Amino acid sequence: MQIISGTTEINWEQHTAVAIGKFDGIHQGHRRLLDQIIRAKEDGLAATVFTFDPPPSVFFSGKPQAELTTKEEKRRIFEKMGIDLLVEFPMNARTAAMPPETFVSRVLHEQLKARYIAAGTDLSFGDRGKGDWHLLKAMAEKMGYQVQVIDKIMYGGREISSTFVREEILKGNMELAEKLLGAPFTVSGTVKHGKRLGRTLGMPTVNLLPPRDKLLPPKGVYLSRMFAGGSWHEGITNIGCRPTVSNSGQMSVETYLYNFNKEIYGEYVEVSLLTYCRPEMKFSSVDELKENMARDIEAGREYWESRSAEKTVGQRIPV
């Protein structure tokens, strides 16, 4: 996947199929949009994602906003999905004031050579957000592209949106968040050296320091899976500040993996949070912390063993 970032000058030769949006969370609605441009690859078009950097909400508010999916996570997801070109178009005073007609003719038509555009019903672009799918359709014949308008996906009578997903994650409702996203909510990053307390206690953990712009669910313990070393591993994760042993306030994501003993410091890993178990707690001593960690790990082990048994029974051939 080619990435064009930090410039308004896009040099691209191949005709493209374009999806425009913020893509925070890359939820089910986003995936329907992306599926359309990926299918267009069969017609020789380059599947292209067009985003703004920083997101318009951050630029106009002047305040950082925690994201469901960081820039690095988006890049990796898009590449896995088969996107050919990712444009991270700079959002600044000049580009924000660009007339929407100019955006269509100069950026989409001249620079990206768009032949197909997948647009959500809530798409807005250009000066004061006046550009939308109606404008795209009005200019389609002259610019030589086709527009496909994608309706919203509903869940429980509500439109699936980044706001909807964000609300459920902040409640710790990871199961519903997974349904809205079409995949488990994931925190990723490079494995860091911690204080090695877990190793000292005989329960070593894989430690991540999440980026400041990453939205996190409530502090606490979660059943999880981690992708590391080319495969998925079952585990149990604590998100929080380790109040029993630290007063730094630094958020960490610490995962104990079952049947795993490899050294993966410095590797990029993904932690999928599946079920919220309990809130983070401050214990009176390290010994009490160790006892509770052992109970959490054993409860997680029983869960994963029961899941494995259910899967095995489901695979048996009836006689």
Residue frames relative to the residue before (quaternion, step in Angstrom):
aa qw qx qy qz dx dy dz
M 1.0000 0.0000 0.0000 0.0000 0.00 0.00 0.00
Q 0.2739 -0.7517 0.5769 0.1647 3.56 -0.92 0.92
I 0.1749 -0.7794 0.5964 0.0792 3.56 -1.02 0.87
I 0.0825 -0.7558 0.6483 0.0412 3.55 -0.92 0.99
S 0.0891 0.8243 -0.5414 0.1400 3.56 -0.43 1.24
G 0.8370 0.2719 -0.1762 0.4409 3.54 -1.17 0.67
T 0.7325 0.3448 -0.2343 0.5383 3.59 1.20 0.28
T 0.3780 -0.7095 0.5480 0.2311 3.57 -1.19 0.61
E 0.6087 0.5295 -0.3506 0.4756 3.58 1.31 -0.07
I 0.0438 -0.8178 0.5723 -0.0406 3.54 -0.28 1.31
N 0.0793 -0.7913 0.6061 0.0148 3.56 -0.57 1.16
W 0.2153 0.7687 -0.5580 0.2266 3.53 -0.27 1.32
E 0.3101 -0.8092 0.4798 0.1369 3.57 -0.73 1.06
Q 0.6991 0.4900 -0.2775 0.4406 3.59 1.00 -0.79
H 0.5236 -0.5951 0.4970 0.3530 3.57 -1.16 0.57
T 0.2221 -0.8244 0.5169 0.0625 3.55 -1.00 0.85
A 0.2485 -0.6620 0.6746 0.2120 3.47 -1.49 0.29
V 0.1246 -0.8575 0.4991 -0.0124 3.57 -0.47 1.26
A 0.0800 -0.7305 0.6750 0.0652 3.54 -1.19 0.78
I 0.1772 -0.7997 0.5707 0.0585 3.56 -0.81 1.08
G 0.4058 0.7200 -0.5055 0.2475 3.59 -0.91 0.82
K 0.6178 -0.5302 0.4342 0.3856 3.52 -1.39 0.01
F 0.1244 -0.8479 0.5013 0.1199 3.57 1.13 -0.77
D 0.2654 0.7536 -0.5538 0.2344 3.58 0.89 0.88
G 0.7978 0.2097 -0.1862 0.5337 3.55 -0.54 1.18
I 0.1262 -0.8110 0.5525 0.1454 3.59 1.13 -0.65
H 0.1113 0.8361 -0.5198 0.1357 3.53 0.68 1.20
Q 0.7851 -0.3504 0.2257 0.4581 3.57 -1.34 -0.04
G 0.6382 0.5221 -0.3311 0.4589 3.59 1.02 -0.74
H 0.6385 0.5095 -0.3178 0.4814 3.57 0.99 -0.83
R 0.6638 0.5253 -0.3127 0.4308 3.57 0.91 -0.91
R 0.6115 0.5276 -0.3577 0.4688 3.59 1.06 -0.65
L 0.6387 0.5225 -0.3127 0.4703 3.58 1.02 -0.83
L 0.6931 0.4817 -0.2724 0.4620 3.56 0.89 -0.97
D 0.5862 0.5779 -0.3693 0.4313 3.59 1.07 -0.67
Q 0.6366 0.5494 -0.3301 0.4288 3.58 1.02 -0.80
I 0.7205 0.4233 -0.2772 0.4742 3.60 0.81 -0.88
I 0.5986 0.5422 -0.3707 0.4586 3.60 1.14 -0.49
R 0.6269 0.5243 -0.3356 0.4684 3.59 1.05 -0.73
A 0.6309 0.5624 -0.3315 0.4193 3.58 1.08 -0.73
K 0.4921 0.6480 -0.4347 0.3860 3.60 1.24 -0.20
E 0.5732 0.5965 -0.3699 0.4228 3.58 1.19 -0.54
D 0.6966 0.4317 -0.2588 0.5113 3.59 1.22 -0.48
G 0.6296 -0.5820 0.3213 0.4021 3.56 1.23 0.36
L 0.5253 0.6295 -0.4146 0.3948 3.59 1.25 0.26
A 0.4351 -0.6780 0.5265 0.2716 3.57 -1.13 0.67
A 0.3848 -0.7208 0.5298 0.2274 3.58 -0.69 1.12
T 0.0201 -0.8413 0.5342 -0.0805 3.56 -0.46 1.29
V 0.1614 -0.7556 0.6296 0.0815 3.55 -0.94 1.00
F 0.1169 -0.7894 0.6018 0.0323 3.55 -0.82 1.07
T 0.0592 0.7899 -0.6053 0.0787 3.58 -0.66 1.16
F 0.3969 -0.6853 0.5516 0.2619 3.55 -1.33 0.23
D 0.0831 -0.8000 0.5942 0.0073 3.56 -1.01 0.85
P 0.4410 -0.3133 -0.8089 0.2303 1.53 -1.07 2.28
P 0.6699 -0.4635 0.3572 0.4571 3.61 -1.21 0.18
P 0.6355 -0.5600 0.3655 0.3859 3.61 -1.05 0.67
S 0.6388 0.5393 -0.3427 0.4285 3.61 0.94 -0.81
V 0.6598 0.4873 -0.3006 0.4867 3.58 1.06 -0.74
F 0.6557 0.5237 -0.3164 0.4424 3.59 0.92 -0.90
F 0.7394 0.4350 -0.2483 0.4499 3.59 0.75 -1.02
S 0.6876 0.4559 -0.2926 0.4835 3.61 1.08 -0.60
G 0.3301 -0.7587 0.4948 0.2656 3.56 1.15 -0.58
K 0.6557 0.4847 -0.3019 0.4940 3.56 1.28 0.23
P 0.4938 -0.6446 0.4834 0.3271 3.61 -0.98 0.74
Q 0.1288 -0.7880 0.5993 0.0577 3.56 -1.10 0.66
A 0.4486 -0.6818 0.5039 0.2830 3.55 -0.83 0.97
E 0.2402 -0.8018 0.5389 0.0947 3.54 -0.86 1.02
L 0.5453 -0.5943 0.4824 0.3416 3.52 -1.18 0.62
T 0.7877 0.1091 -0.0220 0.6060 3.54 1.07 -0.84
T 0.3451 -0.7469 0.5285 0.2094 3.59 -0.64 1.06
K 0.6962 -0.4624 0.3386 0.4323 3.55 -1.29 0.26
E 0.6652 0.5010 -0.3049 0.4621 3.57 0.93 -0.90
E 0.6510 0.5078 -0.3200 0.4647 3.59 0.98 -0.79
K 0.6290 0.5294 -0.3374 0.4585 3.58 0.97 -0.81
R 0.6441 0.5337 -0.3285 0.4386 3.56 0.86 -0.93
R 0.6890 0.4804 -0.2866 0.4609 3.57 0.87 -0.91
I 0.6467 0.5126 -0.3229 0.4634 3.60 0.99 -0.80
F 0.6585 0.5114 -0.3156 0.4530 3.58 0.87 -0.92
E 0.6575 0.5100 -0.3203 0.4527 3.56 0.93 -0.84
K 0.6462 0.5169 -0.3181 0.4627 3.59 0.99 -0.83
M 0.6731 0.5101 -0.2958 0.4463 3.58 1.04 -0.76
G 0.5583 -0.6276 0.3858 0.3816 3.59 1.19 -0.36
I 0.3339 0.7301 -0.5229 0.2864 3.58 1.18 0.48
D 0.3687 -0.7528 0.5110 0.1904 3.57 -0.96 0.90
L 0.8123 0.0811 0.0095 0.5776 3.57 0.98 -0.89
L 0.0820 -0.7656 0.6371 0.0359 3.56 -0.95 0.96
V 0.1153 -0.7826 0.6104 0.0406 3.56 -0.77 1.09
E 0.0960 -0.7617 0.6401 0.0288 3.57 -0.74 1.13
F 0.1363 -0.8539 0.5015 0.0259 3.51 0.29 1.40
P 0.4580 -0.7067 0.4499 0.2974 3.63 -0.71 0.97
M 0.2112 -0.7526 0.6132 0.1143 3.55 -0.95 0.95
N 0.2080 0.7529 -0.5937 0.1934 3.55 -0.56 1.23
A 0.7586 -0.3826 0.2473 0.4658 3.58 -1.27 0.03
R 0.6795 0.4964 -0.2985 0.4503 3.58 0.97 -0.81
T 0.7118 0.4399 -0.2782 0.4717 3.60 0.80 -0.94
A 0.6164 0.5517 -0.3500 0.4396 3.60 1.10 -0.66
A 0.7115 0.4430 -0.2471 0.4862 3.59 1.14 -0.65
M 0.4113 0.7226 -0.4705 0.2956 3.61 1.24 0.06
P 0.4658 -0.6616 0.4974 0.3129 3.62 -0.80 0.92
P 0.5476 -0.6517 0.3989 0.3410 3.62 -0.83 0.86
E 0.6091 0.5476 -0.3548 0.4508 3.60 1.11 -0.65
T 0.6408 0.5151 -0.3164 0.4732 3.57 1.07 -0.75
F 0.6118 0.5455 -0.3435 0.4583 3.56 1.03 -0.77
V 0.6727 0.4950 -0.3011 0.4603 3.58 0.89 -0.90
S 0.7369 0.4400 -0.2496 0.4484 3.58 0.74 -1.05
R 0.7500 0.4114 -0.2326 0.4628 3.58 0.85 -0.96
V 0.7682 0.3760 -0.2070 0.4751 3.57 0.75 -1.05
L 0.7507 0.3993 -0.2331 0.4719 3.58 0.64 -1.09
H 0.7504 0.4090 -0.2220 0.4694 3.58 0.83 -0.99
E 0.7769 0.3753 -0.2117 0.4592 3.59 0.56 -1.14
Q 0.7740 0.3786 -0.2091 0.4625 3.58 0.75 -0.99
L 0.7745 0.3375 -0.1875 0.5012 3.59 0.86 -0.92
K 0.2837 -0.7911 0.5010 0.2068 3.58 1.25 -0.25
A 0.1096 0.8450 -0.5115 0.1111 3.54 1.00 0.93
R 0.1070 -0.7774 0.6180 0.0486 3.54 -1.03 0.91
Y 0.7674 0.1316 -0.0786 0.6226 3.55 1.31 -0.29
I 0.0259 -0.7933 0.6082 -0.0059 3.58 -0.93 0.92
A 0.1843 -0.7557 0.6207 0.0982 3.56 -0.82 1.05
A 0.0236 -0.8314 0.5522 -0.0575 3.58 -0.59 1.17
G 0.3745 -0.6979 0.5651 0.2309 3.53 -1.04 0.83
T 0.6131 -0.5806 0.3848 0.3728 3.57 -1.15 0.49
D 0.7114 0.4297 -0.2581 0.4926 3.60 1.22 -0.39
L 0.3347 0.7648 -0.4917 0.2475 3.59 1.24 0.26
S 0.0799 0.7675 -0.6348 0.0393 3.56 -1.07 0.81
F 0.0818 0.7921 -0.5983 0.0896 3.58 -1.03 0.77
G 0.7300 0.4280 -0.3104 0.4330 3.54 -1.29 0.32
D 0.8003 -0.3183 0.2264 0.4549 3.53 -1.41 0.00
R 0.8537 -0.0521 -0.0361 0.5169 3.56 -0.74 1.21
G 0.5814 -0.6343 0.3543 0.3661 3.55 1.17 0.58
K 0.3374 0.7874 -0.4652 0.2230 3.57 1.18 0.48
G 0.5990 0.5532 -0.3703 0.4450 3.59 1.21 -0.29
D 0.0925 0.7860 -0.6057 0.0823 3.57 -0.99 0.84
W 0.7479 -0.3988 0.2661 0.4591 3.55 -1.27 -0.12
H 0.5641 0.5804 -0.3931 0.4364 3.59 1.16 -0.48
L 0.6645 0.4893 -0.3013 0.4777 3.60 0.94 -0.87
L 0.6215 0.5407 -0.3442 0.4504 3.57 0.97 -0.79
K 0.6725 0.4875 -0.2962 0.4716 3.57 0.94 -0.85
A 0.6480 0.5357 -0.3199 0.4367 3.56 0.99 -0.85
M 0.7445 0.3892 -0.2134 0.4987 3.61 1.07 -0.69
A 0.4267 0.7609 -0.4273 0.2374 3.58 1.28 -0.21
E 0.6919 0.4863 -0.3033 0.4391 3.61 0.76 -0.97
K 0.6756 0.4964 -0.2935 0.4593 3.57 0.91 -0.92
M 0.7377 0.4149 -0.2257 0.4824 3.59 0.98 -0.86
G 0.4575 -0.7384 0.4095 0.2789 3.59 1.24 -0.15
Y 0.5932 0.5385 -0.4005 0.4446 3.58 1.02 0.73
Q 0.3910 -0.6780 0.5698 0.2505 3.55 -1.34 0.29
V 0.2079 -0.7762 0.5841 0.1145 3.58 -1.07 0.79
Q 0.0980 -0.7635 0.6363 0.0506 3.55 -0.97 0.93
V 0.1960 -0.7854 0.5782 0.1018 3.60 -0.53 1.15
I 0.2005 -0.8013 0.5600 0.0639 3.56 -0.72 1.15
D 0.3564 -0.7435 0.5283 0.2030 3.58 -0.69 1.09
K 0.6025 -0.5626 0.4348 0.3625 3.53 -1.26 0.47
I 0.3570 -0.6809 0.5903 0.2458 3.55 -1.24 0.54
M 0.2646 -0.7828 0.5496 0.1232 3.57 -0.92 0.94
Y 0.0010 -0.7588 0.6504 0.0331 3.54 -1.25 0.54
G 0.8448 -0.0110 -0.0350 0.5338 3.55 -0.68 1.12
G 0.6987 -0.4795 0.2657 0.4597 3.56 1.07 0.74
R 0.6891 0.4295 -0.2805 0.5119 3.61 1.26 0.16
E 0.5242 -0.6283 0.4694 0.3318 3.57 -1.07 0.71
I 0.4089 -0.6734 0.5523 0.2726 3.56 -1.00 0.82
S 0.1258 0.7822 -0.5932 0.1432 3.55 -0.75 1.10
S 0.6604 -0.4817 0.3805 0.4325 3.57 -1.27 0.20
T 0.6175 0.5496 -0.3414 0.4473 3.59 1.07 -0.72
F 0.6354 0.5284 -0.3119 0.4688 3.57 0.98 -0.90
V 0.6694 0.4941 -0.2955 0.4695 3.59 0.87 -0.98
R 0.6433 0.5420 -0.3165 0.4384 3.56 0.93 -0.94
E 0.6487 0.5319 -0.3157 0.4434 3.59 0.92 -0.90
E 0.6935 0.4773 -0.2848 0.4584 3.58 0.89 -0.90
I 0.6360 0.5172 -0.3356 0.4640 3.60 1.01 -0.72
L 0.6663 0.4982 -0.3031 0.4647 3.58 0.96 -0.82
K 0.6375 0.4828 -0.3241 0.5053 3.60 1.27 -0.29
G 0.4636 -0.6658 0.4530 0.3696 3.57 1.23 -0.37
N 0.4578 0.6795 -0.4471 0.3589 3.57 1.25 0.33
M 0.0680 -0.8669 0.4935 0.0180 3.55 0.51 1.23
E 0.6069 0.5643 -0.3635 0.4255 3.60 1.09 -0.62
L 0.6842 0.4531 -0.2920 0.4913 3.59 0.91 -0.86
A 0.6033 0.5548 -0.3549 0.4497 3.58 1.02 -0.74
E 0.6415 0.5232 -0.3222 0.4592 3.59 1.00 -0.80
K 0.6420 0.5151 -0.3274 0.4640 3.59 0.99 -0.77
L 0.6804 0.4869 -0.2902 0.4645 3.58 0.97 -0.85
L 0.7029 0.4634 -0.2617 0.4719 3.56 1.02 -0.80
G 0.3810 -0.7019 0.5100 0.3196 3.56 1.05 -0.74
A 0.7516 0.1308 -0.1042 0.6380 3.56 1.37 0.16
P 0.6152 -0.5525 0.3869 0.4081 3.61 -1.12 0.43
F 0.5248 -0.5967 0.4957 0.3504 3.56 -1.20 0.56
T 0.1166 -0.8388 0.5315 -0.0155 3.54 -0.73 1.12
V 0.1581 -0.7281 0.6594 0.1004 3.51 -1.21 0.75
S 0.0250 -0.8295 0.5574 -0.0251 3.59 -0.73 0.99
G 0.2449 0.7622 -0.5791 0.1536 3.53 -1.28 0.31
T 0.6300 -0.5307 0.4177 0.3833 3.53 -1.36 -0.16
V 0.4919 -0.6714 0.4720 0.2908 3.57 -0.91 0.93
K 0.1725 -0.8031 0.5684 0.0467 3.55 -0.81 1.11
H 0.5052 -0.5850 0.5259 0.3549 3.54 -1.30 0.35
G 0.1847 -0.7745 0.5956 0.1062 3.57 -0.82 0.97
K 0.7212 -0.3975 0.3153 0.4717 3.55 -1.19 -0.57
R 0.4080 -0.7512 0.4310 0.2891 3.57 1.38 0.04
L 0.2706 0.7778 -0.5241 0.2169 3.58 1.17 0.56
G 0.6421 0.5347 -0.3296 0.4395 3.58 0.95 -0.87
R 0.6448 0.5103 -0.3192 0.4711 3.57 1.00 -0.80
T 0.6318 0.5382 -0.3206 0.4566 3.57 1.05 -0.83
L 0.7121 0.4404 -0.2397 0.4914 3.56 1.08 -0.81
G 0.5431 -0.6320 0.3916 0.3901 3.57 1.30 -0.01
M 0.6778 0.4131 -0.2785 0.5406 3.59 1.27 0.31
P 0.0801 -0.8493 0.5205 0.0364 3.62 0.49 1.19
T 0.1582 -0.7923 0.5855 0.0660 3.55 -1.07 0.81
V 0.4073 -0.6491 0.5827 0.2706 3.51 -1.36 0.42
N 0.1733 -0.8402 0.5125 0.0369 3.57 -0.57 1.18
L 0.0484 -0.7645 0.6427 0.0127 3.53 -1.03 0.94
L 0.2089 -0.7132 0.6465 0.1723 3.55 -1.19 0.60
P 0.3022 -0.7929 0.4947 0.1877 3.62 -0.23 1.22
P 0.5684 -0.5826 0.4456 0.3729 3.60 -1.10 0.60
R 0.6074 -0.5850 0.3973 0.3620 3.57 -1.13 0.63
D 0.7083 0.4558 -0.2688 0.4673 3.59 1.09 -0.62
K 0.5331 0.6204 -0.4124 0.4011 3.61 1.25 0.26
L 0.3720 -0.7064 0.5576 0.2273 3.57 -0.83 1.02
L 0.1021 -0.7939 0.5980 0.0401 3.57 -0.95 0.90
P 0.4980 -0.6325 0.4944 0.3279 3.59 -1.15 0.56
P 0.7419 -0.3867 0.2667 0.4784 3.63 -1.21 0.00
K 0.5786 -0.5688 0.4511 0.3717 3.55 -1.15 0.63
G 0.4525 0.6849 -0.4874 0.2977 3.55 -0.93 0.83
V 0.6074 -0.5532 0.4483 0.3522 3.51 -1.39 -0.26
Y 0.0743 -0.8047 0.5885 -0.0250 3.56 -0.95 1.01
L 0.4078 -0.6052 0.6081 0.3126 3.52 -1.25 0.50
S 0.0037 0.8352 -0.5433 0.0853 3.55 -0.86 0.95
R 0.2005 -0.7022 0.6520 0.2040 3.48 -1.46 0.00
M 0.1602 -0.7836 0.5934 0.0905 3.55 -1.09 0.71
F 0.2616 -0.7279 0.6123 0.1639 3.54 -1.05 0.86
A 0.2261 0.7577 -0.5741 0.2127 3.56 -0.52 1.22
G 0.8375 0.1628 -0.1241 0.5066 3.54 -1.02 0.76
G 0.7087 -0.4947 0.2560 0.4330 3.56 1.11 0.66
S 0.7758 0.2441 -0.1700 0.5565 3.62 1.21 0.12
W 0.5211 -0.6358 0.4806 0.3053 3.55 -1.34 0.31
H 0.0974 -0.7899 0.6052 0.0183 3.54 -1.08 0.83
E 0.4326 -0.7062 0.5009 0.2515 3.57 -0.98 0.88
G 0.0942 0.8212 -0.5548 0.0948 3.55 -1.00 0.79
I 0.3050 -0.6907 0.6081 0.2451 3.50 -1.37 -0.29
T 0.1769 -0.8361 0.5191 0.0106 3.56 -0.73 1.15
N 0.1722 -0.7450 0.6329 0.1216 3.54 -1.14 0.74
I 0.1163 -0.7620 0.6351 0.0502 3.53 -0.95 1.00
G 0.4869 0.6693 -0.4578 0.3248 3.56 -0.70 1.01
C 0.6300 -0.5622 0.4189 0.3341 3.53 -1.35 -0.36
R 0.4055 -0.7339 0.4549 0.3000 3.61 1.29 0.20
P 0.0044 -0.8737 0.4864 0.0063 3.61 0.78 1.01
T 0.6030 0.5773 -0.3670 0.4104 3.60 1.13 -0.51
V 0.8172 0.2517 -0.0943 0.5098 3.58 0.98 -0.84
S 0.7846 0.2422 -0.1358 0.5544 3.61 1.21 -0.08
N 0.1546 -0.7734 0.6042 0.1134 3.56 -1.19 0.59
S 0.3534 0.7741 -0.4615 0.2508 3.56 1.27 0.42
G 0.3659 -0.7373 0.4900 0.2870 3.59 1.13 -0.60
Q 0.4601 0.6875 -0.4398 0.3496 3.60 1.29 0.03
M 0.3550 -0.7375 0.5366 0.2051 3.58 -0.72 1.08
S 0.0061 -0.7908 0.6119 -0.0138 3.54 -1.03 0.81
V 0.2448 -0.7158 0.6337 0.1617 3.52 -1.33 0.42
E 0.0096 0.8249 -0.5597 0.0782 3.58 -0.28 1.31
T 0.0706 -0.8300 0.5528 -0.0224 3.54 -0.67 1.14
Y 0.2237 -0.7265 0.6365 0.1304 3.53 -0.98 0.97
L 0.1668 -0.8015 0.5705 0.0658 3.57 -0.75 1.07
Y 0.3976 -0.7136 0.5307 0.2258 3.55 -0.97 0.91
N 0.8547 0.0646 -0.0687 0.5104 3.57 -1.04 0.84
F 0.5678 0.5556 -0.3890 0.4664 3.57 0.96 0.94
N 0.0733 0.8245 -0.5556 0.0785 3.59 -0.73 1.03
K 0.4033 0.7220 -0.4729 0.3040 3.59 1.14 0.55
E 0.4220 -0.6528 0.5608 0.2851 3.55 -1.27 0.47
I 0.0372 0.8284 -0.5554 0.0616 3.60 -0.54 1.12
Y 0.2258 0.7825 -0.5463 0.1957 3.60 1.09 0.60
G 0.7957 0.2754 -0.2284 0.4887 3.54 -0.94 0.95
E 0.5880 0.5759 -0.3755 0.4262 3.61 1.24 -0.16
Y 0.4395 -0.6564 0.5452 0.2806 3.54 -1.24 0.56
V 0.0058 0.8121 -0.5814 0.0503 3.58 -0.71 1.08
E 0.2679 -0.7342 0.6005 0.1688 3.54 -1.32 0.36
V 0.1305 -0.7847 0.6037 0.0531 3.58 -0.90 0.98
S 0.1615 -0.7885 0.5904 0.0607 3.57 -0.56 1.19
L 0.2378 -0.7850 0.5622 0.1056 3.57 -0.68 1.16
L 0.1826 -0.8518 0.4890 0.0433 3.57 -0.46 1.24
T 0.8146 -0.0131 0.0750 0.5750 3.59 0.86 -0.97
Y 0.3601 -0.7120 0.5648 0.2106 3.56 -0.96 0.94
C 0.2321 -0.8106 0.5288 0.0971 3.59 -0.72 1.10
R 0.7734 -0.2097 0.1903 0.5672 3.57 0.74 -1.04
P 0.5741 -0.5882 0.4294 0.3743 3.63 -1.19 0.36
E 0.5925 -0.5388 0.4503 0.3947 3.55 -1.28 0.33
M 0.1217 -0.8064 0.5780 0.0296 3.57 -1.01 0.83
K 0.3175 -0.7024 0.5976 0.2209 3.54 -1.24 0.53
F 0.2006 -0.8025 0.5556 0.0835 3.57 -0.68 1.12
S 0.6037 -0.6155 0.3882 0.3255 3.55 -1.19 0.56
S 0.8019 0.0545 -0.0139 0.5948 3.57 1.21 -0.43
V 0.6344 -0.5122 0.4113 0.4075 3.54 -1.32 0.27
D 0.6122 0.5507 -0.3550 0.4426 3.60 1.05 -0.66
E 0.6563 0.4874 -0.3147 0.4824 3.59 0.97 -0.81
L 0.6036 0.5458 -0.3447 0.4679 3.59 1.07 -0.72
K 0.6559 0.5178 -0.3082 0.4547 3.58 0.93 -0.94
E 0.6464 0.5249 -0.3214 0.4510 3.60 0.94 -0.87
N 0.6938 0.4701 -0.2808 0.4677 3.58 0.93 -0.89
M 0.6034 0.5387 -0.3532 0.4700 3.57 1.09 -0.68
A 0.6500 0.5180 -0.3154 0.4580 3.56 0.95 -0.87
R 0.6545 0.5024 -0.3179 0.4671 3.59 0.99 -0.80
D 0.6419 0.5213 -0.3223 0.4608 3.58 0.97 -0.85
I 0.6682 0.5045 -0.2993 0.4577 3.56 0.92 -0.94
E 0.6649 0.4955 -0.3106 0.4647 3.59 0.94 -0.82
A 0.6321 0.5200 -0.3309 0.4697 3.59 1.01 -0.78
G 0.6496 0.5059 -0.3100 0.4754 3.57 1.02 -0.79
R 0.6269 0.5401 -0.3356 0.4502 3.57 1.00 -0.82
E 0.6560 0.5079 -0.3104 0.4641 3.58 0.94 -0.90
Y 0.6294 0.5354 -0.3323 0.4546 3.57 1.02 -0.79
W 0.7120 0.4566 -0.2747 0.4572 3.58 0.77 -1.02
E 0.6283 0.5233 -0.3420 0.4631 3.59 1.06 -0.67
S 0.6509 0.5001 -0.3230 0.4710 3.60 1.02 -0.76
R 0.6264 0.5256 -0.3350 0.4682 3.59 1.06 -0.73
S 0.6481 0.5183 -0.3090 0.4646 3.57 1.00 -0.84
A 0.6532 0.5122 -0.3103 0.4632 3.57 1.01 -0.84
E 0.6374 0.5260 -0.3199 0.4634 3.59 0.99 -0.85
K 0.6539 0.5140 -0.3105 0.4602 3.56 0.98 -0.86
T 0.6494 0.5228 -0.3129 0.4551 3.57 1.01 -0.85
V 0.6463 0.5096 -0.3173 0.4710 3.59 0.96 -0.88
G 0.6648 0.5215 -0.3036 0.4404 3.56 0.96 -0.85
Q 0.6884 0.4781 -0.2819 0.4669 3.58 1.17 -0.52
R 0.5036 0.6622 -0.4312 0.3492 3.61 1.23 -0.19
I 0.4051 -0.6998 0.5349 0.2451 3.52 -1.10 0.70
P 0.4410 -0.7073 0.4756 0.2813 3.62 -0.65 1.05
V 0.1658 -0.7819 0.5924 0.1008 3.60 -1.10 0.70
